[in-house]
Amino acid sequence: MSGLFVMRAAREGDPWSGHVALPGGRSEAADLDLLDTARRETREETEVRLSRDDYVGRLSDIHPRSVHLPAIGVTPFVAWLPRRPDIRENHELAGHVWVPIEALASPDYRSTLVRRDPDERVFPTIEYAGAVIWGLTLAIVDEFVERIRSLK
């Protein structure tokens, strides 16, 4: 079992430019609810068409507090498919990677990232196949891993 992560394309003014992330984005007036937003954003970014029944859960809302980021709220949803779908990235993405759930949970893939912008800050990461998962995305992954562990 693996999770889909996307590599955001480099874009001027985008604070998440070039980051490894999960598919997602802003809600629009036509979205019925936040699950509908998740389905639409996943379809737009990857052409993966998920039904409401493909979603197996919702994680905690996250409101990152950083002077380096805009004030946002993120509502993560978890979908499950019996096999990997074909991915076709749109212009917002520079690539994607499938990361095994075992790698997300293993300390063997944990590391740190040092950012100097302008102060030096150290962030925990997961590094897999050249992808560095950190920040908001790592917070979502960590909650997901904890939920999986609690089921055992």
C-alpha positions in Angstrom: 0.0 0.0 0.0 1.3 3.4 -1.0 0.4 7.1 -0.7 0.4 9.5 -3.6 2.5 12.6 -3.2 2.8 15.4 -5.8 5.7 17.7 -6.5 4.5 21.2 -6.9 5.7 23.2 -9.9 8.0 26.1 -9.2 5.9 29.3 -9.3 6.8 32.8 -8.4 5.0 34.0 -5.2 3.8 30.5 -4.2 5.1 29.7 -0.7 4.8 26.0 -1.4 6.6 26.2 -4.8 8.6 23.1 -5.5 7.4 21.3 -2.3 6.3 17.7 -2.1 2.6 17.8 -1.1 -0.6 15.9 -1.2 -3.2 16.8 -3.9 -5.4 19.6 -2.8 -6.3 23.3 -3.0 -8.8 26.0 -2.3 -12.5 25.4 -2.2 -14.7 27.0 -4.9 -18.3 28.2 -4.8 -19.4 25.2 -7.0 -18.0 22.6 -4.5 -20.8 21.0 -2.4 -18.5 20.6 0.6 -14.8 20.1 1.5 -14.9 16.5 0.4 -16.1 17.7 -3.0 -13.2 20.2 -3.0 -10.7 17.3 -2.4 -12.2 15.3 -5.2 -12.1 18.2 -7.7 -8.6 19.2 -6.8 -7.3 15.6 -7.0 -9.0 15.3 -10.5 -7.7 18.7 -11.7 -4.1 18.0 -10.5 -3.7 14.3 -11.4 -6.8 13.3 -13.5 -7.6 10.7 -10.8 -11.4 10.6 -10.5 -12.4 9.6 -7.0 -16.0 8.9 -5.9 -17.2 9.9 -2.5 -17.2 6.2 -1.6 -13.4 6.0 -2.2 -12.9 8.2 0.9 -12.3 6.2 4.1 -11.8 9.1 6.5 -10.9 12.6 7.4 -8.0 13.8 9.5 -7.9 16.8 11.8 -8.1 20.3 10.4 -4.7 22.0 10.4 -4.2 25.8 10.8 -0.4 26.4 10.3 0.9 29.4 12.2 3.9 30.9 10.5 4.9 34.3 9.5 6.3 32.7 6.3 2.8 31.4 5.2 -0.6 32.8 4.5 -3.3 32.1 7.1 -5.1 29.0 5.9 -7.0 26.0 7.1 -6.4 22.5 5.7 -8.9 19.7 6.0 -7.2 16.4 4.9 -9.2 13.5 3.6 -8.0 9.9 3.1 -9.0 7.9 0.0 -8.3 4.3 -0.7 -8.2 2.6 -4.1 -7.6 -1.2 -4.7 -4.9 -0.4 -7.3 -2.7 2.6 -8.3 -4.4 4.8 -10.9 -2.6 6.3 -13.8 -1.5 9.9 -13.0 -1.5 12.7 -15.5 -0.1 15.8 -13.9 -1.5 19.2 -14.8 0.5 22.5 -15.0 0.6 22.9 -11.2 2.7 19.8 -10.8 6.3 18.9 -11.6 5.9 15.2 -10.8 4.6 12.7 -8.4 5.9 9.8 -6.3 4.2 6.8 -4.6 5.6 6.3 -1.1 4.9 3.0 0.7 3.0 3.4 4.0 5.9 1.4 5.6 8.4 4.1 4.6 6.1 6.8 6.0 6.1 5.0 9.4 9.7 3.9 9.4 12.4 5.9 11.3 14.8 4.7 8.6 13.4 7.4 6.3 13.4 10.2 8.8 15.8 13.1 8.5 16.0 16.8 8.9 15.9 19.8 6.6 17.7 23.1 7.4 16.2 26.2 6.0 17.8 29.6 6.0 15.1 32.2 5.2 16.5 34.4 6.8 16.9 32.6 10.1 18.2 29.1 10.3 15.4 26.7 11.1 15.5 22.9 11.3 12.5 20.8 10.2 11.9 17.0 10.5 11.4 15.2 7.2 10.7 11.9 5.5 13.0 11.3 2.5 12.0 8.7 0.0 13.1 8.3 -3.7 14.4 11.9 -3.8 11.2 13.3 -2.4 11.5 15.3 0.9 8.2 15.5 2.8 8.2 18.1 5.5 6.1 20.9 7.1 2.4 20.9 6.7 2.5 17.7 4.6 4.5 15.9 7.2 2.1 16.9 9.9 -0.7 15.3 7.9 1.3 12.2 7.3 2.2 11.9 10.9 -1.4 12.0 12.0 -2.3 9.4 9.3 0.5 7.1 10.5 -0.6 7.4 14.2 -4.2 6.6 13.1 -3.0 3.5 11.3 -0.9 2.4 14.3 -3.9 2.8 16.6 -5.8 0.3 14.5 -3.3 -2.5 15.3 
